[in-house]
Amino acid sequence: MAEPFPGRWVPTFATDIQPGDKIRIDGKTERYVIGRDYPPSFRAAFRIEYTTGAEGIYKTDLVEIWDEDGSVSQRVMDLSAAAVR
């Protein structure tokens, strides 16, 4: 039987954040994302909504997304592969 996935922080760009993610921007403070906007590609930033408020963030800012089951790692790989095409 396979070992359960222990979970890990996946480093990626902020544009990969989706509602429902638990993220760290500064490497310490964990935040739960409840929403975000999807601006046109020429806009450099977007808005993220947390359970504790909201803020703007640049698409290319480095963040960490908590990955409980491997799905975030797969999502980030899929998005990266699509960007290369």
MARDRENFI-423983 format. One line per field, with one value per atom (N, C-alpha, C): residue number from 1; residue in one letter; chain; atom name; x, y, z. Coordinates in steps of 0.05 Angstrom, whole numbers, padded with zeros to 5 digits. Each point is the difference from the previous one (the first is absolute). Example, Ala and Ser with C-alpha at 12.3 -4.5 7.8 and 13.67 -1.06 7.14 Angstrom:
<sites>
pos: c(1  1  1  2  2  2)
code: c(a  a  a  s  s  s)
unit: c(A  A  A  A  A  A)
site: c(N  CA  C  N  CA  C)
east: c(00264  -00018  00018  -00007  00016  -00015)
north: c(-00114  00024  00024  00021  00024  00022)
up: c(00156  00000  00000  -00014  00001  00014)
</sites>
This chain:
<sites>
pos: c(1  1  1  2  2  2  3  3  3  4  4  4  5  5  5  6  6  6  7  7  7  8  8  8  9  9  9  10  10  10  11  11  11  12  12  12  13  13  13  14  14  14  15  15  15  16  16  16  17  17  17  18  18  18  19  19  19  20  20  20  21  21  21  22  22  22  23  23  23  24  24  24  25  25  25  26  26  26  27  27  27  28  28  28  29  29  29  30  30  30  31  31  31  32  32  32  33  33  33  34  34  34  35  35  35  36  36  36  37  37  37  38  38  38  39  39  39  40  40  40  41  41  41  42  42  42  43  43  43  44  44  44  45  45  45  46  46  46  47  47  47  48  48  48  49  49  49  50  50  50  51  51  51  52  52  52  53  53  53  54  54  54  55  55  55  56  56  56  57  57  57  58  58  58  59  59  59  60  60  60  61  61  61  62  62  62  63  63  63  64  64  64  65  65  65  66  66  66  67  67  67  68  68  68  69  69  69  70  70  70  71  71  71  72  72  72  73  73  73  74  74  74  75  75  75  76  76  76  77  77  77  78  78  78  79  79  79  80  80  80  81  81  81  82  82  82  83  83  83  84  84  84  85  85  85)
code: c(m  m  m  a  a  a  e  e  e  p  p  p  f  f  f  p  p  p  g  g  g  r  r  r  w  w  w  v  v  v  p  p  p  t  t  t  f  f  f  a  a  a  t  t  t  d  d  d  i  i  i  q  q  q  p  p  p  g  g  g  d  d  d  k  k  k  i  i  i  r  r  r  i  i  i  d  d  d  g  g  g  k  k  k  t  t  t  e  e  e  r  r  r  y  y  y  v  v  v  i  i  i  g  g  g  r  r  r  d  d  d  y  y  y  p  p  p  p  p  p  s  s  s  f  f  f  r  r  r  a  a  a  a  a  a  f  f  f  r  r  r  i  i  i  e  e  e  y  y  y  t  t  t  t  t  t  g  g  g  a  a  a  e  e  e  g  g  g  i  i  i  y  y  y  k  k  k  t  t  t  d  d  d  l  l  l  v  v  v  e  e  e  i  i  i  w  w  w  d  d  d  e  e  e  d  d  d  g  g  g  s  s  s  v  v  v  s  s  s  q  q  q  r  r  r  v  v  v  m  m  m  d  d  d  l  l  l  s  s  s  a  a  a  a  a  a  a  a  a  v  v  v  r  r  r)
unit: c(A  A  A  A  A  A  A  A  A  A  A  A  A  A  A  A  A  A  A  A  A  A  A  A  A  A  A  A  A  A  A  A  A  A  A  A  A  A  A  A  A  A  A  A  A  A  A  A  A  A  A  A  A  A  A  A  A  A  A  A  A  A  A  A  A  A  A  A  A  A  A  A  A  A  A  A  A  A  A  A  A  A  A  A  A  A  A  A  A  A  A  A  A  A  A  A  A  A  A  A  A  A  A  A  A  A  A  A  A  A  A  A  A  A  A  A  A  A  A  A  A  A  A  A  A  A  A  A  A  A  A  A  A  A  A  A  A  A  A  A  A  A  A  A  A  A  A  A  A  A  A  A  A  A  A  A  A  A  A  A  A  A  A  A  A  A  A  A  A  A  A  A  A  A  A  A  A  A  A  A  A  A  A  A  A  A  A  A  A  A  A  A  A  A  A  A  A  A  A  A  A  A  A  A  A  A  A  A  A  A  A  A  A  A  A  A  A  A  A  A  A  A  A  A  A  A  A  A  A  A  A  A  A  A  A  A  A  A  A  A  A  A  A  A  A  A  A  A  A  A  A  A  A  A  A)
site: c(N  CA  C  N  CA  C  N  CA  C  N  CA  C  N  CA  C  N  CA  C  N  CA  C  N  CA  C  N  CA  C  N  CA  C  N  CA  C  N  CA  C  N  CA  C  N  CA  C  N  CA  C  N  CA  C  N  CA  C  N  CA  C  N  CA  C  N  CA  C  N  CA  C  N  CA  C  N  CA  C  N  CA  C  N  CA  C  N  CA  C  N  CA  C  N  CA  C  N  CA  C  N  CA  C  N  CA  C  N  CA  C  N  CA  C  N  CA  C  N  CA  C  N  CA  C  N  CA  C  N  CA  C  N  CA  C  N  CA  C  N  CA  C  N  CA  C  N  CA  C  N  CA  C  N  CA  C  N  CA  C  N  CA  C  N  CA  C  N  CA  C  N  CA  C  N  CA  C  N  CA  C  N  CA  C  N  CA  C  N  CA  C  N  CA  C  N  CA  C  N  CA  C  N  CA  C  N  CA  C  N  CA  C  N  CA  C  N  CA  C  N  CA  C  N  CA  C  N  CA  C  N  CA  C  N  CA  C  N  CA  C  N  CA  C  N  CA  C  N  CA  C  N  CA  C  N  CA  C  N  CA  C  N  CA  C  N  CA  C  N  CA  C  N  CA  C  N  CA  C  N  CA  C  N  CA  C  N  CA  C  N  CA  C  N  CA  C)
east: c(00017  -00017  00018  -00008  00016  -00001  00023  00001  -00017  -00013  -00016  00019  -00009  00015  00003  00024  00003  -00007  -00003  -00005  00026  00000  00024  -00008  00018  -00003  00012  -00016  00009  00007  00025  00007  -00009  -00012  -00010  -00005  -00010  -00008  -00028  -00006  -00026  -00023  00005  -00021  -00012  00014  -00009  -00020  -00004  -00018  -00029  -00015  -00028  -00016  -00025  -00017  00001  00002  00002  00028  00020  00028  00008  00018  00013  00028  00006  00025  00018  00025  00019  00014  00000  00014  00027  00001  00025  00016  -00010  00014  -00009  -00017  -00009  -00030  -00013  -00028  -00017  -00016  -00018  -00027  -00010  -00026  -00016  -00026  -00019  -00013  00002  -00011  -00029  -00018  -00028  -00009  00017  -00007  00023  -00002  00020  -00012  00011  -00009  00019  -00009  00015  00002  00018  00002  00012  -00002  00013  00030  00011  00028  00019  -00008  00018  00001  -00017  00001  00020  00017  00022  -00009  -00023  -00009  -00029  -00007  -00028  -00007  -00025  -00009  -00007  00009  -00005  -00017  -00021  -00016  00006  00005  00005  -00024  00000  -00020  00004  00024  00006  00002  -00006  00002  00008  00011  00008  00025  00014  00023  00005  00016  00009  00027  00006  00025  00008  00026  00010  -00001  -00006  -00003  00027  00022  00026  00013  -00015  00010  00003  00021  00004  -00017  -00014  -00017  00004  -00011  00000  -00030  -00008  -00027  00002  -00016  -00001  -00013  00014  -00009  -00004  -00024  -00007  00002  -00008  -00003  00014  00017  00014  -00014  -00025  -00015  00011  00012  00012  00024  00017  00024  -00008  -00021  -00009  -00011  -00015  -00011  00022  00021  00022  00015  00005  00013  -00016  -00027  -00017  00000  -00002  00001  00026  00022  00027  00002  -00009  00001  -00017  -00023  -00017  00012  00015  00013  00023  00012  00023  -00010  -00024  -00011  -00005)
north: c(-00023  00023  00025  00020  00025  00016  00012  00018  00025  00010  00025  00023  00019  00023  00018  00006  00015  00030  00010  00029  00015  00022  00017  00027  00019  00027  -00001  00009  00000  00029  00006  00027  00004  00023  00007  00029  00009  00028  00005  00024  00007  -00005  00001  -00004  -00028  -00019  -00028  -00003  00021  -00002  -00003  -00017  -00004  00002  00007  00000  -00027  -00001  -00025  -00007  00014  -00006  00013  -00014  00012  00008  00026  00010  00013  00003  00017  00018  00026  00019  00007  00003  00008  -00023  -00025  -00023  -00007  00017  -00005  00000  00022  00004  -00016  -00018  -00016  00014  00000  00013  -00020  00001  -00017  00018  -00007  00016  -00008  00021  -00006  00010  00017  00010  00016  00004  00016  00009  00021  00008  -00010  00001  -00010  00023  00019  00022  -00008  00018  -00006  -00005  -00013  -00008  00024  00023  00023  00014  -00007  00011  -00016  00014  -00013  -00010  00008  -00007  -00009  -00013  -00008  00001  -00003  00002  -00027  -00005  -00025  00007  -00016  00003  -00023  00007  -00019  00000  -00018  00000  00024  00012  00023  00026  00002  00024  -00005  00020  -00003  00017  -00006  00015  -00004  00018  -00003  -00014  -00015  -00014  -00002  00002  -00003  -00029  -00004  -00028  -00015  00014  -00014  -00001  00009  -00003  -00029  -00007  -00028  -00005  -00022  -00009  -00030  -00010  -00028  -00008  -00022  -00010  -00027  -00004  -00026  -00021  -00022  -00023  -00024  -00006  -00023  -00026  -00001  -00025  -00003  00019  -00001  00015  00009  00014  00027  00015  00026  -00004  -00020  -00005  -00007  -00015  -00007  00024  00017  00024  00019  00004  00017  -00011  -00026  -00012  00003  -00004  00002  00029  00019  00028  00008  -00010  00005  -00012  -00024  -00013  00014  00010  00015  00026  00013  00025  -00003  -00024  -00005  -00004  -00011  -00005  00024)
up: c(00000  00000  00000  -00015  -00002  00026  00005  00024  -00005  00020  -00004  -00006  -00016  -00007  00024  00009  00025  -00001  -00024  -00004  00000  -00016  -00001  -00012  00004  -00011  -00028  -00020  -00028  -00008  -00006  -00008  -00029  -00005  -00027  -00002  -00023  -00004  00010  00008  00011  -00019  -00026  -00020  00002  00013  00003  00023  00016  00023  -00010  00014  -00005  00026  -00001  00024  00013  00026  00015  00008  -00011  00007  00027  00013  00024  -00010  00004  -00011  00021  -00007  00015  -00020  00006  -00018  00012  00026  00013  00012  -00005  00011  00028  00012  00028  00003  -00008  00005  -00020  00011  -00016  -00003  -00025  -00006  -00017  00004  -00015  -00021  -00025  -00022  -00005  00001  -00005  -00027  -00013  -00026  -00013  -00025  -00015  -00026  -00011  -00026  -00022  -00025  -00022  -00021  00004  -00018  -00027  -00020  -00026  00003  -00020  00002  00001  -00011  00001  00027  00018  00027  00017  00015  00015  00027  00010  00027  00000  00022  00004  00030  00006  00028  00011  00025  00014  00024  00005  00024  00019  00025  00022  00019  00018  00022  00018  -00001  00018  -00015  -00025  -00015  -00029  -00013  -00028  -00006  -00022  -00008  -00029  -00012  -00027  00000  -00020  -00002  -00030  -00005  -00027  -00009  -00025  -00011  00003  -00002  00001  00028  00020  00028  00007  00014  00009  00025  -00001  00023  00004  00022  00005  00004  -00012  00002  00014  00021  00015  -00018  -00002  -00017  00018  00006  00018  -00014  -00026  -00013  -00027  -00007  -00026  -00022  00005  -00021  -00008  00020  -00006  -00018  00007  -00016  -00029  -00003  -00027  -00014  00013  -00012  -00009  00017  -00007  -00024  -00001  -00023  -00025  00002  -00024  -00010  00018  -00009  -00013  00011  -00011  -00027  -00004  -00026  -00021  00009  -00019  -00008  00018  -00006  -00020  00000  -00018  -00028  -00003  -00027  -00015)
</sites>
